[in-house]
Amino acid sequence: MRSPMSRPARAIAAFTLIELMVVIAIIAILVGLLVPALVSGRRRALQTQCASNQRQLGVGMVMHVADRGTYPRIWVSSTRRWMDIVKPYVDDQLGVFMCPEDPEQIPLTWDPSIKLSFGMNTYNFAGKAYCFWYGVRLPKVRAASAKILLADCTPGHYYVGSGSSFQHPVQYVDYRHAGDSFNALFCDGHVARKTITTQFDWDVSMSSPPEEDPDEEE
């Protein structure tokens, strides 16, 4: 009678190969589960950093409003725009002008130290007094906590939105974050993640959202 200890080496090798294949299969399954979670976690971290940068710009904007009583003008001259106005208020922490998920991170031609990923709201729904292109005085901004001042913008731009008619998706907004979302800095200095917006979110002349027509069909 053959002892169990005397099993052929070939059988032992075959058993070891099966074990190896099982281990490899388990590792492949774990990798398949973990990689998407890691990618998602990394994107959330980048979006959080982007929001933090916008929040610091918001502090600079609020300081400018406290000094001048008005939000920075989007355009003053070919070498002086809103970012040049805000720059002294952020103590030259130039990284705050950039979103880490901006794929291009284009520097300004007249100030290469700034790589710009954000654009100010340039909609003109109710005239110059309510359009940031010309500078908006603080009392003119209604429902400041609901009004977008600045947002992620497409590479090469320094403003978002255009004209007096609202459209979605908003022109020049870069929906670069997870779930086709973007970060937005509001006129009161807070930052929020947005996906779909309405004119009310951008129109500083509006005190409240328009009432829905009860007779309008769904």
Secondary structure, DSSP 8 states (H G I E B T S, - for coil): ---GGG--HHHHHHHHHHHHHHHHHHHHHHHHHHHHHHHHHHHHHHHHHHHHHHHHHHHHHHHHHHHHSB---SEEETTEEHHHHHGGGGTT-GGGG--TT-SS--B-SS-TT-B--EEEE---SS-GGG-TTT--BGGG-SSGGGSEEEEEB-TT-SEE--SSS--SS-TTB---BTTTBEEEEETTS-EEEESS--HHHH-TT-SS-----TTS--
